[in-house]
């Protein structure tokens, strides 16, 4: 009888010790789990700004209607500031168009989003045609951005022939490649 009681007590002890391990495991990771879910529920992680519908290409696969481009209806840098002021922190911000580097105020736009949204990464999509302007603007942007890393994504559709055919412009592949090499020179530049 005593043996049976001892065995039952041992099982009970084992159960309690497993239970307390489980409780301490849950306590230890609850914070991380809750942050994971609450973070996802608290707002968007990513936002994309279409800053223009103008473009210096007319790719066959493009969904942007450039025949109906309205530069006068683009959001101004001031309007982007007003919109982004109340958005809270957004981890990933993408800037696209059209061709975003056609905006002469692209540096201001990136500076505003860097300040107001405090993202860890701002990505700018480009066709890479405007080599000198992109390079100069990226230098300015790196000087202006205090919070975020900035990534430039240059669209490449395939080897030279395929790319130029899809972009409906001879030389567009070479321009994109030149821009890539020019931006590579900025690697390690941390701003002034
Ligand atoms: S570069 Fe981009 S925005 Fe411009 S036409 Fe091509 S796909 Fe459209």
py3Dmol code that shows the C-alpha trace and the ligand (Angstrom):
import py3Dmol

protein = """\
ATOM      1  CA  UNK A   1       0.000   0.000   0.000  1.00  0.00           C
ATOM      2  CA  UNK A   2       2.825   2.300   1.020  1.00  0.00           C
ATOM      3  CA  UNK A   3       4.631   1.328  -2.213  1.00  0.00           C
ATOM      4  CA  UNK A   4       1.624   2.146  -4.266  1.00  0.00           C
ATOM      5  CA  UNK A   5       1.254   5.456  -2.446  1.00  0.00           C
ATOM      6  CA  UNK A   6       4.981   6.127  -2.997  1.00  0.00           C
ATOM      7  CA  UNK A   7       4.637   5.357  -6.707  1.00  0.00           C
ATOM      8  CA  UNK A   8       1.552   7.562  -7.011  1.00  0.00           C
ATOM      9  CA  UNK A   9       3.334  10.342  -5.188  1.00  0.00           C
ATOM     10  CA  UNK A  10       6.374   9.929  -7.484  1.00  0.00           C
ATOM     11  CA  UNK A  11       4.146  10.207 -10.550  1.00  0.00           C
ATOM     12  CA  UNK A  12       2.459  13.248  -9.024  1.00  0.00           C
ATOM     13  CA  UNK A  13       5.902  14.809  -8.320  1.00  0.00           C
ATOM     14  CA  UNK A  14       7.013  14.079 -11.895  1.00  0.00           C
ATOM     15  CA  UNK A  15       3.791  15.610 -13.216  1.00  0.00           C
ATOM     16  CA  UNK A  16       4.307  18.746 -11.084  1.00  0.00           C
ATOM     17  CA  UNK A  17       7.938  19.088 -12.137  1.00  0.00           C
ATOM     18  CA  UNK A  18       6.989  18.656 -15.862  1.00  0.00           C
ATOM     19  CA  UNK A  19       4.174  21.133 -15.378  1.00  0.00           C
ATOM     20  CA  UNK A  20       6.485  23.697 -13.790  1.00  0.00           C
ATOM     21  CA  UNK A  21       9.014  23.201 -16.647  1.00  0.00           C
ATOM     22  CA  UNK A  22       6.181  23.776 -19.103  1.00  0.00           C
ATOM     23  CA  UNK A  23       5.059  26.890 -17.230  1.00  0.00           C
ATOM     24  CA  UNK A  24       8.594  28.295 -17.122  1.00  0.00           C
ATOM     25  CA  UNK A  25       9.032  27.482 -20.859  1.00  0.00           C
ATOM     26  CA  UNK A  26       5.808  29.337 -21.688  1.00  0.00           C
ATOM     27  CA  UNK A  27       6.788  32.245 -19.422  1.00  0.00           C
ATOM     28  CA  UNK A  28      10.216  32.447 -21.034  1.00  0.00           C
ATOM     29  CA  UNK A  29       8.912  32.520 -24.611  1.00  0.00           C
ATOM     30  CA  UNK A  30       5.523  34.174 -24.075  1.00  0.00           C
ATOM     31  CA  UNK A  31       7.046  37.598 -24.402  1.00  0.00           C
ATOM     32  CA  UNK A  32       8.689  36.780 -27.716  1.00  0.00           C
ATOM     33  CA  UNK A  33       5.574  35.078 -29.059  1.00  0.00           C
ATOM     34  CA  UNK A  34       3.332  37.934 -27.990  1.00  0.00           C
ATOM     35  CA  UNK A  35       5.703  40.456 -29.546  1.00  0.00           C
ATOM     36  CA  UNK A  36       5.627  38.424 -32.750  1.00  0.00           C
ATOM     37  CA  UNK A  37       1.837  38.376 -32.941  1.00  0.00           C
ATOM     38  CA  UNK A  38       1.087  41.746 -31.398  1.00  0.00           C
ATOM     39  CA  UNK A  39       3.660  43.332 -33.714  1.00  0.00           C
ATOM     40  CA  UNK A  40       1.899  41.796 -36.701  1.00  0.00           C
ATOM     41  CA  UNK A  41      -1.474  42.964 -35.452  1.00  0.00           C
ATOM     42  CA  UNK A  42      -0.369  46.465 -34.554  1.00  0.00           C
ATOM     43  CA  UNK A  43      -0.053  47.755 -38.122  1.00  0.00           C
ATOM     44  CA  UNK A  44       1.469  47.157 -41.535  1.00  0.00           C
ATOM     45  CA  UNK A  45       5.089  46.049 -41.728  1.00  0.00           C
ATOM     46  CA  UNK A  46       5.543  47.395 -45.231  1.00  0.00           C
ATOM     47  CA  UNK A  47       4.242  50.285 -47.280  1.00  0.00           C
ATOM     48  CA  UNK A  48       4.793  51.138 -50.956  1.00  0.00           C
ATOM     49  CA  UNK A  49       4.710  54.682 -52.325  1.00  0.00           C
ATOM     50  CA  UNK A  50       4.030  55.128 -56.056  1.00  0.00           C
ATOM     51  CA  UNK A  51       5.650  58.530 -56.438  1.00  0.00           C
ATOM     52  CA  UNK A  52       5.049  59.013 -60.167  1.00  0.00           C
ATOM     53  CA  UNK A  53       3.423  57.380 -63.165  1.00  0.00           C
ATOM     54  CA  UNK A  54       5.910  59.019 -65.532  1.00  0.00           C
ATOM     55  CA  UNK A  55       8.587  56.815 -67.056  1.00  0.00           C
ATOM     56  CA  UNK A  56      11.408  57.097 -69.569  1.00  0.00           C
ATOM     57  CA  UNK A  57      10.665  53.587 -70.836  1.00  0.00           C
ATOM     58  CA  UNK A  58       7.573  51.905 -72.177  1.00  0.00           C
ATOM     59  CA  UNK A  59       8.068  48.240 -71.353  1.00  0.00           C
ATOM     60  CA  UNK A  60       5.711  45.777 -72.965  1.00  0.00           C
ATOM     61  CA  UNK A  61       4.815  44.159 -69.623  1.00  0.00           C
ATOM     62  CA  UNK A  62       4.177  47.416 -67.720  1.00  0.00           C
ATOM     63  CA  UNK A  63       0.881  47.966 -65.899  1.00  0.00           C
ATOM     64  CA  UNK A  64       1.413  51.723 -65.483  1.00  0.00           C
ATOM     65  CA  UNK A  65      -0.587  53.762 -67.992  1.00  0.00           C
ATOM     66  CA  UNK A  66       2.032  56.315 -68.995  1.00  0.00           C
ATOM     67  CA  UNK A  67      -0.114  57.763 -71.778  1.00  0.00           C
ATOM     68  CA  UNK A  68      -2.277  59.112 -68.985  1.00  0.00           C
ATOM     69  CA  UNK A  69       0.544  60.369 -66.719  1.00  0.00           C
ATOM     70  CA  UNK A  70      -0.337  63.414 -64.638  1.00  0.00           C
ATOM     71  CA  UNK A  71       2.755  64.993 -63.064  1.00  0.00           C
ATOM     72  CA  UNK A  72       0.484  67.697 -61.617  1.00  0.00           C
ATOM     73  CA  UNK A  73      -1.436  65.028 -59.698  1.00  0.00           C
ATOM     74  CA  UNK A  74       1.617  63.391 -58.132  1.00  0.00           C
ATOM     75  CA  UNK A  75       1.783  63.603 -54.353  1.00  0.00           C
ATOM     76  CA  UNK A  76       4.101  66.456 -53.458  1.00  0.00           C
ATOM     77  CA  UNK A  77       6.859  65.941 -50.911  1.00  0.00           C
ATOM     78  CA  UNK A  78       4.751  68.008 -48.482  1.00  0.00           C
ATOM     79  CA  UNK A  79       1.726  65.745 -49.013  1.00  0.00           C
ATOM     80  CA  UNK A  80       3.871  62.649 -48.511  1.00  0.00           C
ATOM     81  CA  UNK A  81       5.108  64.239 -45.272  1.00  0.00           C
ATOM     82  CA  UNK A  82       1.526  64.807 -44.069  1.00  0.00           C
ATOM     83  CA  UNK A  83       0.442  61.253 -44.937  1.00  0.00           C
ATOM     84  CA  UNK A  84       3.468  59.595 -43.354  1.00  0.00           C
ATOM     85  CA  UNK A  85       3.461  61.703 -40.174  1.00  0.00           C
ATOM     86  CA  UNK A  86       0.600  59.750 -38.639  1.00  0.00           C
ATOM     87  CA  UNK A  87       1.562  56.283 -39.789  1.00  0.00           C
ATOM     88  CA  UNK A  88       3.860  55.270 -36.941  1.00  0.00           C
ATOM     89  CA  UNK A  89       6.867  53.070 -37.501  1.00  0.00           C
ATOM     90  CA  UNK A  90       6.903  50.995 -40.712  1.00  0.00           C
ATOM     91  CA  UNK A  91       9.716  48.517 -41.012  1.00  0.00           C
ATOM     92  CA  UNK A  92       9.983  48.301 -44.803  1.00  0.00           C
ATOM     93  CA  UNK A  93       9.277  51.127 -47.230  1.00  0.00           C
ATOM     94  CA  UNK A  94       9.319  50.776 -51.016  1.00  0.00           C
ATOM     95  CA  UNK A  95       9.420  53.688 -53.457  1.00  0.00           C
ATOM     96  CA  UNK A  96       8.339  52.927 -56.995  1.00  0.00           C
ATOM     97  CA  UNK A  97       6.618  54.390 -60.068  1.00  0.00           C
ATOM     98  CA  UNK A  98       6.927  54.864 -62.983  1.00  0.00           C
ATOM     99  CA  UNK A  99      10.564  55.794 -62.697  1.00  0.00           C
ATOM    100  CA  UNK A 100      11.105  57.319 -59.218  1.00  0.00           C
ATOM    101  CA  UNK A 101      14.357  59.044 -60.212  1.00  0.00           C
ATOM    102  CA  UNK A 102      12.413  61.261 -62.637  1.00  0.00           C
ATOM    103  CA  UNK A 103      11.293  63.101 -59.492  1.00  0.00           C
ATOM    104  CA  UNK A 104      13.770  65.911 -58.874  1.00  0.00           C
ATOM    105  CA  UNK A 105      12.677  65.911 -55.223  1.00  0.00           C
ATOM    106  CA  UNK A 106      13.372  62.196 -54.693  1.00  0.00           C
ATOM    107  CA  UNK A 107      15.960  63.049 -52.019  1.00  0.00           C
ATOM    108  CA  UNK A 108      13.360  65.040 -50.055  1.00  0.00           C
ATOM    109  CA  UNK A 109      10.849  62.196 -50.341  1.00  0.00           C
ATOM    110  CA  UNK A 110      13.322  59.632 -49.015  1.00  0.00           C
ATOM    111  CA  UNK A 111      14.443  61.994 -46.232  1.00  0.00           C
ATOM    112  CA  UNK A 112      10.808  62.501 -45.136  1.00  0.00           C
ATOM    113  CA  UNK A 113      10.026  58.778 -45.119  1.00  0.00           C
ATOM    114  CA  UNK A 114      13.246  58.011 -43.267  1.00  0.00           C
ATOM    115  CA  UNK A 115      12.341  60.568 -40.588  1.00  0.00           C
ATOM    116  CA  UNK A 116       8.597  59.895 -40.253  1.00  0.00           C
ATOM    117  CA  UNK A 117       8.464  56.123 -40.638  1.00  0.00           C
ATOM    118  CA  UNK A 118      11.851  55.220 -39.164  1.00  0.00           C
ATOM    119  CA  UNK A 119      12.094  52.092 -41.335  1.00  0.00           C
ATOM    120  CA  UNK A 120      14.978  49.674 -41.171  1.00  0.00           C
ATOM    121  CA  UNK A 121      15.018  49.512 -44.979  1.00  0.00           C
ATOM    122  CA  UNK A 122      13.938  51.822 -47.794  1.00  0.00           C
ATOM    123  CA  UNK A 123      13.967  50.219 -51.243  1.00  0.00           C
ATOM    124  CA  UNK A 124      13.897  52.289 -54.440  1.00  0.00           C
ATOM    125  CA  UNK A 125      12.964  50.502 -57.654  1.00  0.00           C
ATOM    126  CA  UNK A 126      14.435  51.833 -60.902  1.00  0.00           C
ATOM    127  CA  UNK A 127      14.999  50.891 -64.523  1.00  0.00           C
ATOM    128  CA  UNK A 128      18.546  52.242 -64.160  1.00  0.00           C
ATOM    129  CA  UNK A 129      18.477  54.400 -67.295  1.00  0.00           C
ATOM    130  CA  UNK A 130      19.478  57.714 -65.682  1.00  0.00           C
ATOM    131  CA  UNK A 131      22.952  56.667 -64.576  1.00  0.00           C
ATOM    132  CA  UNK A 132      24.387  60.063 -63.601  1.00  0.00           C
ATOM    133  CA  UNK A 133      21.227  61.336 -61.933  1.00  0.00           C
ATOM    134  CA  UNK A 134      20.704  58.122 -59.980  1.00  0.00           C
ATOM    135  CA  UNK A 135      24.291  58.145 -58.796  1.00  0.00           C
ATOM    136  CA  UNK A 136      24.170  61.820 -57.752  1.00  0.00           C
ATOM    137  CA  UNK A 137      20.788  61.436 -56.035  1.00  0.00           C
ATOM    138  CA  UNK A 138      21.921  58.337 -54.172  1.00  0.00           C
ATOM    139  CA  UNK A 139      24.868  60.254 -52.762  1.00  0.00           C
ATOM    140  CA  UNK A 140      22.450  62.948 -51.551  1.00  0.00           C
ATOM    141  CA  UNK A 141      20.070  60.329 -50.161  1.00  0.00           C
ATOM    142  CA  UNK A 142      22.832  58.616 -48.223  1.00  0.00           C
ATOM    143  CA  UNK A 143      23.788  61.985 -46.764  1.00  0.00           C
ATOM    144  CA  UNK A 144      20.160  62.674 -45.844  1.00  0.00           C
ATOM    145  CA  UNK A 145      19.093  59.325 -44.377  1.00  0.00           C
ATOM    146  CA  UNK A 146      19.820  58.956 -40.695  1.00  0.00           C
ATOM    147  CA  UNK A 147      17.743  55.918 -39.728  1.00  0.00           C
ATOM    148  CA  UNK A 148      17.395  53.519 -42.629  1.00  0.00           C
ATOM    149  CA  UNK A 149      19.499  51.447 -44.942  1.00  0.00           C
ATOM    150  CA  UNK A 150      18.669  52.310 -48.548  1.00  0.00           C
ATOM    151  CA  UNK A 151      18.567  49.647 -51.232  1.00  0.00           C
ATOM    152  CA  UNK A 152      18.366  50.380 -54.970  1.00  0.00           C
ATOM    153  CA  UNK A 153      16.837  47.600 -57.042  1.00  0.00           C
ATOM    154  CA  UNK A 154      17.569  47.789 -60.766  1.00  0.00           C
ATOM    155  CA  UNK A 155      15.169  45.742 -62.872  1.00  0.00           C
ATOM    156  CA  UNK A 156      16.831  43.260 -65.218  1.00  0.00           C
ATOM    157  CA  UNK A 157      14.594  41.019 -67.323  1.00  0.00           C
ATOM    158  CA  UNK A 158      17.249  38.699 -68.734  1.00  0.00           C
ATOM    159  CA  UNK A 159      20.323  38.735 -70.984  1.00  0.00           C
ATOM    160  CA  UNK A 160      20.924  41.912 -73.066  1.00  0.00           C
ATOM    161  CA  UNK A 161      18.774  40.872 -76.050  1.00  0.00           C
ATOM    162  CA  UNK A 162      15.860  39.709 -73.915  1.00  0.00           C
ATOM    163  CA  UNK A 163      16.006  42.754 -71.659  1.00  0.00           C
ATOM    164  CA  UNK A 164      16.173  45.266 -74.526  1.00  0.00           C
ATOM    165  CA  UNK A 165      13.344  43.472 -76.327  1.00  0.00           C
ATOM    166  CA  UNK A 166      11.087  43.528 -73.278  1.00  0.00           C
ATOM    167  CA  UNK A 167      12.019  47.132 -72.445  1.00  0.00           C
ATOM    168  CA  UNK A 168      11.441  48.120 -76.101  1.00  0.00           C
ATOM    169  CA  UNK A 169      14.695  50.109 -76.016  1.00  0.00           C
ATOM    170  CA  UNK A 170      18.111  49.156 -77.425  1.00  0.00           C
ATOM    171  CA  UNK A 171      20.840  49.957 -74.924  1.00  0.00           C
ATOM    172  CA  UNK A 172      18.608  49.776 -71.846  1.00  0.00           C
ATOM    173  CA  UNK A 173      20.467  46.711 -70.557  1.00  0.00           C
ATOM    174  CA  UNK A 174      23.836  48.469 -70.901  1.00  0.00           C
ATOM    175  CA  UNK A 175      22.507  51.570 -69.149  1.00  0.00           C
ATOM    176  CA  UNK A 176      21.198  49.502 -66.256  1.00  0.00           C
ATOM    177  CA  UNK A 177      24.531  47.701 -66.011  1.00  0.00           C
ATOM    178  CA  UNK A 178      26.483  50.983 -66.038  1.00  0.00           C
ATOM    179  CA  UNK A 179      24.239  52.317 -63.269  1.00  0.00           C
ATOM    180  CA  UNK A 180      24.849  49.177 -61.249  1.00  0.00           C
ATOM    181  CA  UNK A 181      28.618  49.582 -61.578  1.00  0.00           C
ATOM    182  CA  UNK A 182      28.430  53.281 -60.730  1.00  0.00           C
ATOM    183  CA  UNK A 183      26.363  52.573 -57.611  1.00  0.00           C
ATOM    184  CA  UNK A 184      28.826  49.882 -56.635  1.00  0.00           C
ATOM    185  CA  UNK A 185      31.425  52.638 -56.325  1.00  0.00           C
ATOM    186  CA  UNK A 186      29.292  54.070 -53.515  1.00  0.00           C
ATOM    187  CA  UNK A 187      29.576  50.857 -51.529  1.00  0.00           C
ATOM    188  CA  UNK A 188      30.968  51.722 -48.126  1.00  0.00           C
ATOM    189  CA  UNK A 189      29.990  55.404 -48.492  1.00  0.00           C
ATOM    190  CA  UNK A 190      28.270  56.278 -45.247  1.00  0.00           C
ATOM    191  CA  UNK A 191      27.312  59.881 -45.981  1.00  0.00           C
ATOM    192  CA  UNK A 192      28.814  63.146 -44.856  1.00  0.00           C
TER     193      UNK A 192
END
"""
ligand_1 = """\
8
LIG
S 10.574 50.850 -66.343
Fe 8.992 50.109 -64.960
S 7.480 51.746 -64.851
Fe 8.784 52.156 -66.622
S 7.706 51.263 -68.348
Fe 9.133 49.741 -67.596
S 7.976 48.499 -66.121
Fe 6.838 50.404 -66.478
"""
view = py3Dmol.view(width=600, height=400)
view.addModel(protein, "pdb")
view.setStyle({"model": 0}, {"cartoon": {"style": "trace"}})
view.addModel(ligand_1, "xyz")
view.setStyle({"model": 1}, {"stick": {}})
view.zoomTo()
view.show()
